[in-house]
Each structure stands twice: as structure tokens, then as C-alpha cells.
Amino acid sequence: MYDNFAEKLEFLKSNSHFRDIKDFEQKNSKYIYYKGKKLLNLSSNNYLGFADNKEITEEFLEYASSNYPLGSASARLLTGTLPVYKELENLLCHIFDKEKALLFNSGYHANVGITSSIADKNDVIFSDKLNHASIIDGMKLSNAKFFRYVHNDMESLEKLIQREHHNYNNAIIITESVFSMDGDIANLEKIVELKKKYNCMLIVDEAHAFGVFGKNGLGVSEVLGLTNEIDLIVGTFGKSIGSMGAFVVGNKILIEYLINKARSFIFSTALPPINIAFSKWIIENKLPYTFEKRQKMLKLGHSLGSESHIIPVIIGGNAQTEQICKRLFDAGYFTLPIRPPTVPEGTSRLRLSLTAEINQEDMKNLCNIIGLTKKIMTNL
């Protein structure tokens, strides 16, 4: 009965595509302990170190006391909304200067729910070719016609819009701000220009930028002064904020439409109130005081040749990428191979994910091992 699946698994193994779940002994924002070895953790999205900081956890629990249950036991539209959910949504509206906000259980829930419900068969979506899988899955579920423009290529995007937008009721542009596997940044200024020129709707996923970019940590759109030009901004709490869940902020009509149509919101049990409270507490009490260390983290990323705190090192083949990861493991670095379908065939890579605790000295030996260019090395 299961022979076919076993054969498929063997095929994955033979092509260095097989994945398994790692069982870690211990971890914090800088180090991970695996197989009895202490390793610099370069595979985490815990950018600001909030997720496993003992002092912060104790401080929050003292503040939270017994006020917040450990479970919601219901969807938001039933009995799963306590005051703290609305408080967090109102806080997000305030800091982004948007009309309304909505919480989701994860970034995946958010993107799938938003994209699949905001567009239908009479609409068209223009999506960056390297957008996250959650955006792609949402487009497939939407029944809308969608086109994937060449990554960060504004000429490609405009040609598609010119050719297609007049054939549909609504035209929607979707992009990440910081691309999760490449670390580069979308040309939001030009995208906003095209949105206005062709009367499109614009959705920007700030998942890897929220809590990192901008004076207030709101993302790339804040840096560029474009938050008011974007119809829906998506962000997560599971990365820089060190909690769990996600959100979307934007126009009141669009958010109310999502409340009524986004199946990943409607049919999911709400996140535990204590997690909602933790996200709110971090945004109010900790995030405002992180600007300097966020800038330091981004500066290190720039010195390593990236536009952000995510540094891609493209190797090419799966087996070669695994071999380099093993060499790094032996040298005290934990970084996992990123392979298709996460990235296109032939572009398997290391994805070096910086946190605020990592410094230049931590990266010097790694640069030698993976053979980064002399130009990058001299920046260190």
C-alpha cells in the first residue's frame, strides 16, 4: 500500500532532496546545541532575540500574571475574541496609521487567506516570481488569473500589466519587501508608481522586514515613506517579535471583506490569548528601543554583500550545498541547505540569517570556509 511513497522518498534521498526534522537539545538567539555540539545559529528568524530570552520571558510573565488563558478554544468569529485581540489590532492600526487590522494564526495563514479571497475569476494578480510559497498557494486557490513577473524586474511587471489589466475587474500586485531566500529588497517606489498609473491594488508582505527596517520597525515601506500608498500590508510576529501569528493592516472595507471571506481566518481556532498579549507587549515595550541594534545587524548584512540581514550564498547543486553545510557544522556553524522547491532548480544555497547577537568576529571564519570574495572579506 505504501510502496509508492517509499519509492518517492528514496528518489528524494538519491537527489539530496530529502528532509527530516532536527531534534535540538537547546537554543537561544545566538547558539544552538545539536548532537552535543555548540553551533552559531545562522538558520533562525529570531532576529532580535526575543523568542527565547529568559529575562524577557520572566518580565512578561510577571506582567501577564494569570490574566491571559493558555488557549482560546474557539475561532475568532465564535467565542475566540477577548479584549487583548482587539487591543493588538488597534495598536497595529495606530502604528501603521491604517484604518483596520486583522490577526491570523501564521504568515502562511495570512497570505493564503488574503490572496485566495481578495481575488476571484474576474480578477488578475501580478506576483513577483520569487514570492513566498504561501502567496503562490493563495493565488492557486483564488481562481484568479495570475502572472509571475521576472524577479524585481519593473519592465517585466509593467509589460504584463499593460497587456492584461484591462481584461479584468481588479488588478492586484503582490510582492514581498525583503525576499526571504534572496535577502534583496523590492523596488517598492516603482511598484507604487505602477499601481497608481494602472489603478491596481497593492499587497506587500513585510514578513522579514517588520521589526527590522524603519525607525519604528514597520518595514521597508516605512523607510521609503510608502505605508499610506499600500492597500494591504502583511507582517508576522513569529520572526522579529519572537512570538507567533501574523497580521494584515489596511483599508477598512478590504479588512472587513477578509473577515467574511478568508477561510484560513474563519475556520481556524484563534491563537492563545497569552501569545497575543506577548506580541502586543513586545511591540509596545521592547521594539521601540531596538533601533541601534537593528541598524548594526543590517550593517553587518551589508558588509557581507546583502541588502538586508539575510545573506544568500548560492552553491548550485544539492549535494554540493549539503557538503558545505557539513563543513560548516564541523567548524561550529549551523546552517541548513536550501533546496528546490524552496528555490529554483540549480540555485541550492546557504541562507545565512543574521540576528542582532551575531557580530563581525563570528562571521570571519565562516567567510573563509565558504569562499566569499576578498571584497566582502575586507569589509569585515
C-alpha positions in Angstrom: 0.0 0.0 0.0 2.8 2.4 0.9 5.4 1.1 -1.7 4.9 4.0 -4.0 5.5 6.5 -1.2 8.7 4.6 -0.2 10.0 4.8 -3.7 9.3 8.5 -3.8 11.2 9.0 -0.6 14.2 7.0 -1.9 14.2 9.2 -5.0 14.3 12.3 -2.8 17.3 10.8 -0.9 19.1 9.9 -4.0 18.8 13.5 -5.3 19.8 15.1 -1.9 16.2 16.4 -1.6 15.2 14.5 1.5 14.4 16.5 4.6 13.9 15.5 8.2 13.0 17.2 11.5 16.0 18.1 13.6 15.8 17.5 17.4 17.7 20.3 19.2 18.9 20.0 22.7 18.9 23.7 23.4 18.9 27.0 21.6 19.0 30.7 22.1 19.2 33.7 19.8 22.9 33.1 19.0 23.7 29.5 19.6 22.1 26.1 19.0 23.0 22.8 20.6 22.7 19.8 18.4 24.2 16.4 18.7 26.2 17.5 21.7 27.8 20.4 19.7 27.5 24.2 20.3 26.9 25.9 17.0 26.5 29.5 15.9 22.8 29.6 14.7 22.5 31.0 11.2 19.2 29.5 10.4 16.9 31.4 12.7 14.3 34.1 12.1 14.7 35.2 15.8 16.2 38.4 14.6 16.1 40.4 17.8 16.4 37.6 20.2 13.0 38.0 21.9 11.8 34.4 21.3 14.0 32.7 23.9 15.3 35.4 26.1 14.8 34.2 29.7 14.8 37.7 31.2 12.2 39.0 28.7 10.1 35.9 29.3 10.1 36.3 33.0 9.4 40.0 32.8 6.4 39.3 30.5 5.0 36.6 32.7 5.3 38.8 35.8 3.3 41.5 33.8 0.8 39.0 32.4 0.3 37.2 35.7 -2.7 34.9 35.3 -4.7 37.4 33.2 -4.4 35.6 29.9 -5.5 32.0 29.2 -3.3 29.5 27.5 -6.0 28.5 24.9 -8.8 30.3 23.0 -10.8 27.1 22.3 -12.7 28.8 19.5 -12.5 30.6 16.2 -12.5 34.4 16.3 -16.0 34.7 14.8 -17.4 32.5 17.6 -16.1 33.0 21.1 -12.4 33.3 20.3 -12.0 37.1 20.7 -11.1 38.5 24.0 -10.2 42.2 24.5 -6.5 41.6 24.0 -7.1 40.6 20.4 -8.8 43.9 19.6 -6.1 45.8 21.6 -3.4 44.3 19.4 -5.3 45.0 16.2 -5.9 48.6 17.4 -2.2 49.0 18.2 -1.3 47.9 14.7 -3.7 50.3 13.2 -2.2 53.1 15.2 1.5 52.4 14.4 0.8 51.9 10.7 -1.7 54.7 10.5 -4.2 52.3 8.8 -8.0 52.0 9.2 -8.3 48.4 10.3 -6.2 45.3 11.2 -6.8 41.6 11.3 -4.8 38.9 13.1 -4.0 35.5 11.5 -2.5 32.4 13.0 0.7 32.5 10.9 2.2 34.2 7.9 1.1 31.2 5.8 -2.5 31.5 7.1 -2.4 35.3 6.3 -1.0 35.1 2.7 -3.2 32.1 1.7 -6.3 33.6 3.2 -5.7 37.1 1.8 -4.7 36.1 -1.7 -7.3 33.4 -2.1 -10.2 35.6 -1.0 -9.3 39.1 -2.3 -9.3 38.0 -5.9 -11.7 35.8 -8.0 -12.1 34.5 -11.5 -12.8 38.1 -12.8 -9.5 39.5 -11.4 -5.8 39.3 -12.3 -2.8 39.1 -10.0 0.8 40.1 -10.8 3.2 38.4 -8.5 7.0 38.6 -8.2 8.4 35.3 -9.4 10.3 34.8 -6.1 7.3 35.5 -3.8 6.9 33.1 -0.9 5.1 29.7 -1.4 2.2 31.0 0.8 1.4 33.7 -1.7 1.7 31.2 -4.6 -0.7 28.8 -2.9 -3.2 31.6 -2.2 -3.1 32.6 -5.9 -3.8 29.0 -6.9 -6.8 28.8 -4.6 -8.2 32.2 -5.7 -9.4 31.1 -9.2 -8.0 34.4 -10.4 -5.7 34.6 -13.4 -2.2 35.2 -12.2 1.1 36.1 -13.9 4.6 35.9 -12.2 6.8 38.7 -13.4 10.6 38.4 -13.6 12.0 38.9 -10.1 12.3 42.6 -9.2 12.1 43.5 -12.9 9.8 46.5 -13.2 9.9 46.4 -17.0 8.6 42.9 -16.9 5.8 43.9 -14.4 4.7 46.9 -16.5 4.5 44.9 -19.7 2.3 42.3 -18.1 0.0 45.0 -16.6 -0.3 46.8 -19.9 -1.2 43.6 -21.7 -3.6 42.2 -19.2 -5.1 44.6 -16.7 -7.9 45.9 -18.9 -9.3 42.4 -19.3 -10.3 42.0 -15.7 -12.3 43.8 -13.0 -9.4 44.2 -10.5 -5.7 44.1 -11.0 -3.6 43.2 -7.9 0.2 43.5 -7.5 1.7 41.3 -4.8 5.3 41.4 -3.6 7.5 40.7 -0.6 9.5 43.7 0.6 12.5 41.7 1.8 12.7 38.4 -0.2 13.1 35.5 2.3 15.5 33.4 0.3 17.5 36.1 -1.5 17.7 38.9 1.0 17.2 41.6 -1.6 14.6 44.3 -1.5 11.6 45.0 -3.8 11.6 48.2 -5.8 8.5 49.5 -3.8 8.8 53.1 -5.1 8.5 51.9 -8.8 5.8 49.4 -7.9 3.7 52.1 -6.2 4.2 54.3 -9.3 2.8 51.4 -11.5 0.0 50.8 -9.0 -1.1 54.4 -9.4 -0.6 54.6 -13.1 -2.7 51.5 -13.9 -5.1 51.7 -10.9 -4.0 48.5 -9.3 -4.3 47.2 -5.8 -1.0 46.6 -3.9 -0.3 44.0 -1.3 3.1 44.0 0.4 4.4 41.2 2.6 6.8 42.7 5.2 7.3 39.4 7.0 11.1 39.6 7.1 11.2 43.4 7.3 8.7 44.0 10.2 10.7 44.6 13.3 13.9 45.1 11.4 13.6 48.0 8.9 12.5 51.6 9.7 12.7 53.9 12.7 9.7 52.2 14.3 10.4 48.8 12.9 7.4 48.8 10.5 9.4 47.6 7.5 10.7 48.8 4.1 7.5 50.7 3.4 8.3 52.9 6.5 11.8 53.5 5.3 10.5 54.7 2.0 7.6 56.6 3.4 5.1 54.5 1.4 2.9 52.9 4.1 -0.1 55.0 3.1 0.3 54.0 -0.6 -0.1 50.3 0.0 -3.6 48.8 0.2 -2.7 45.8 2.4 0.5 45.3 4.5 1.2 41.9 5.9 3.5 41.1 8.7 4.4 38.4 11.2 5.0 38.1 14.9 7.0 34.8 14.5 10.2 36.4 13.4 11.5 39.7 14.9 8.8 39.9 17.5 9.6 36.4 18.8 6.0 35.3 19.3 3.6 33.6 16.8 0.9 34.7 14.4 0.6 37.3 11.7 -1.5 40.4 10.7 -2.7 42.5 7.9 -3.4 46.2 8.1 -5.2 48.3 5.5 -8.4 49.8 4.2 -11.5 49.1 6.4 -13.6 47.7 3.5 -10.8 45.3 2.5 -10.3 44.0 6.1 -14.0 43.5 6.7 -14.1 41.6 3.4 -11.3 39.3 4.6 -13.1 38.7 7.9 -16.1 37.4 5.8 -14.2 35.6 3.1 -10.7 34.5 4.3 -11.2 30.8 5.0 -7.9 30.4 6.9 -9.2 33.1 9.3 -12.8 31.9 9.6 -12.1 28.2 10.1 -9.1 28.4 12.5 -9.1 28.3 16.3 -7.7 31.6 17.5 -4.2 31.8 18.8 -3.9 31.5 22.6 -4.6 34.9 24.3 -1.2 34.8 26.1 0.6 34.8 22.8 -1.5 37.7 21.6 -0.6 39.5 24.8 3.1 38.7 24.4 3.1 40.1 20.8 1.4 43.3 22.0 3.8 43.7 24.9 6.9 43.3 22.8 5.7 45.8 20.2 4.8 48.3 22.9 7.7 47.8 25.4 10.7 46.4 23.6 10.6 47.0 19.8 10.8 50.9 20.2 14.2 50.5 21.9 15.9 48.3 19.3 16.8 50.8 16.5 20.5 50.8 17.2 20.9 47.0 17.3 18.7 46.6 14.2 21.0 49.0 12.3 24.0 47.2 13.5 22.6 43.9 12.2 21.7 45.4 8.8 25.2 47.0 8.6 26.7 43.5 9.1 24.5 42.2 6.4 25.6 44.9 4.0 29.2 44.2 4.7 28.5 40.6 3.6 27.1 41.8 0.3 23.4 41.7 1.1 20.7 44.4 1.1 19.4 43.0 4.3 20.1 40.7 7.3 19.5 37.7 5.0 22.6 36.6 3.0 22.2 34.1 0.2 25.3 32.1 -0.8 24.2 30.2 -4.0 26.1 27.0 -4.5 24.1 25.4 -7.3 23.8 21.6 -6.8 22.0 19.9 -3.9 24.8 17.6 -3.0 27.5 20.3 -3.0 25.3 22.5 -0.8 24.9 19.7 1.7 28.7 19.1 1.7 29.4 22.8 2.5 26.7 22.7 5.3 28.5 19.7 6.8 31.9 21.5 6.7 30.3 24.5 8.4 28.8 22.2 11.0 32.2 20.7 11.8 33.5 24.2 12.1 30.8 25.3 14.6 28.1 26.8 12.3 24.5 25.7 12.0 23.1 26.5 8.6 20.8 24.2 6.6 20.8 23.7 2.8 18.1 25.5 1.0 17.0 23.4 -2.0 14.2 23.2 -4.5 11.2 23.6 -4.4 12.0 26.4 -1.9 14.4 27.9 -4.5 14.6 27.3 -8.3 16.4 24.2 -9.6 20.2 24.8 -9.8 20.2 27.5 -7.2 20.5 25.5 -4.0 22.2 27.7 -1.4 23.1 28.6 2.1 20.7 31.1 3.6 22.7 32.9 6.3 20.2 34.6 8.6 21.7 37.1 11.0 20.4 38.0 14.4 21.2 41.1 16.5 23.6 39.0 18.7 25.9 37.9 15.8 28.9 40.1 15.2 31.7 40.5 12.7 34.1 38.2 14.5 31.5 35.4 14.4 31.4 35.5 10.7 35.1 35.8 9.7 36.0 32.1 9.8 32.7 31.2 8.0 33.7 33.6 5.2 36.9 31.7 4.8 35.2 28.3 4.7 32.6 29.2 2.1 35.0 31.3 0.0 33.3 34.6 0.0 35.1 37.2 -2.2 38.0 39.2 -0.9 35.9 42.3 -1.3 33.4 41.1 1.2 36.2 39.8 3.5 37.9 43.2 3.6 34.6 44.8 4.7 34.9 42.7 7.8 
